[in-house]
Amino acid sequence: MDDDRPDVLLTGLLFYDLVLTGLDGPPTPGEEIWTSGMGCGPGGIANLAVAASRFGLGTSLATVFGDDFYGAHCQEILAGQEGVGLSLSRRADGWPTPVTVSLAYGSDRALVTHGSEPPYSQDVLMGDPPEARTALVHLEAEPRAWLAKAAANGTHIYADVGWDPTQQWSRDLFDQLSLCHAFLPNEAEAMAYTRTDTAVAALGTLAELVPVAVVTRGGDGALAVDQTTGEYADAPALDIDVVDATGAGDVFGASFVAATLAGWPLEERLRFAVLAAGLSVQRHGGALAAPGWYGVARWWRSLTDPELRRTYGFLADRLPADPGPPVRYAPVTPPVRQHRH
């Protein structure tokens, strides 16, 4: 039977991102800094959408575009350039697309955003969500109604969570994990929510709550347990110079899902996700930094380190014969549209 469901269902807030890189540190009041690195393009939920689509996953995105240049430009990039399905998305009259300026220095960044809540909620956009193989979701304190509907449809929910500015780390959030197939927090979030003091202990607690638990550790890689297969994996990070860490977690999640849908063993899934996230931080911007099959294949073909060639030897059998055309990275400014006469 053909499975014509989308591979990935997504909803969330879209931003137009302007990212400045190569800074030694944040500017101080009254100071002007010149820098050589800059990129622009869609951000926010677009990071996940582009990362998934570039791995060949059928991706359906429910978001809101403002009725302005930024909204039209992001829509054109996502649907036209990246092949993301936007049938669940809407354009909002009189609502400006949120714009974020990101100042990236080292592995950190400072963000300034202009915007307001969109006029359509996630639940309104999703309605009765279409059946999909997976959904990548950002859990929030207030549960979204569409999540339970999607889980009831047989959609496997892959969830992450954000930093809690209140520092309460309410365990009420765990109630939503009953809907989830996988949970992928970072180390700090995982330890805070589970009241543990190591990533391994946090993973142990989370593994009792979801079939697949992953703890990402930034420069230390990632750990994971898959209770459905009894596998445990620990993947170190690659030694990579960070240009801009925006969206690295989204690339990790999308590539982990891509490898899972392809049926790879847990260790391969985890190493692949760590690699893809690592490749993304070498480029400016969020969404358009995603490497896709093209970027991974290029890395593999140019790899000379014998240890890494052994560790990532599985890619020889996993990479598609045709990784597709070169991906387009974030330009310094949006290209001028060619008007047809």
Protein Blocks (a to p, Z undefined) as FASTA:
>chain_A
ZZfbdfbdcddddddddddehiabdcdehiacddfbdceddehjlmmmmmmmmnopacdd
dddddfbfklmmmmmmmmmmnopafklpccdehiacdddddddehjbdcddddddddfbd
fklmnmpadddfbdcddddfbdcfklmmmmmnopacdddddddfklnopaklmmmmmmpm
bdcddfklmmmmnopabfklmmmmmmmmpmbdcddehjnopadddfknopacdddddddd
dfblghklmmmmmmmmmmmmnopafklmmmmmmmmmmmmmmpgcjklmpnbjmlmmmmmm
mpmblklmmmmmmmmmmpcfbgojadddddfbdcdddddZZ
